[in-house]
């Protein structure tokens, strides 16, 4: 079972002082979490101004440092269309990458996702399918994307706890019927991320936690950082 920590997303320190933005901060968080046993990470790397970027000359040196410092972990990057990023510009930037992350998340609801998937296949970088809805799951199956796929990331962005769990279960069942052996990782957003996580753990599915997804613990109290969120998750897992 994969338990992945998403360190930062597109958040800034205005949202939470513990968000790791610089490379040194990201290294510090990974170092702390690695000591707790975390092996899988999802990171949004930034430029010198703290903005997300896909440019090779900014990402390649950071990835080289991370893999040198932490050769025994898996580090995945995002491909989300942030801050007005177009599918065409994203494609051009990623085509120019001279490095290979362990995987890259591709949101199937975003335009250009299939073209990006094919590019990653040609570059030998396995995509992680970001599935937000049953429609995304149908796109995944229709295009036989499981033939070259790291895992399925089932992502629930509903305020209503019951609806988030219902749709996560619906998507999970649909994917499993198509490819039972394909690894699934589930996550939510905000306080409801805990309901999605607990539901997934009960089904023996993988989960994701971190400041990208939520700033609060199960109680609703603000978490001090990624380490506290991970420890909270592991406490819940041990109680199952």
Buried (B, 14 or more C-beta within 10 A) or exposed (E): EBBBBBBBBBBEEEEBEBBBBEBEBBBEBBEBBBEEEBBBBBBBBBEEEEEBBBEBEBBBEBBEBBBEEBEEBBBBBBBBBBEEBEBEEBBEBBBEBEBBBBBBBBBBEBEBBBEBBBBBBEEEBBBBBBBBBEEBBBBBBEBEBBEBBBBBBBBBBBEEBEEBBBBBBBBBEBBBEBBEEBBBBBBBBBBBBBBBBBBBBEBEBBBBBBBBBBBBBBEEEEBEBBBBBBBBBBEBBEEE
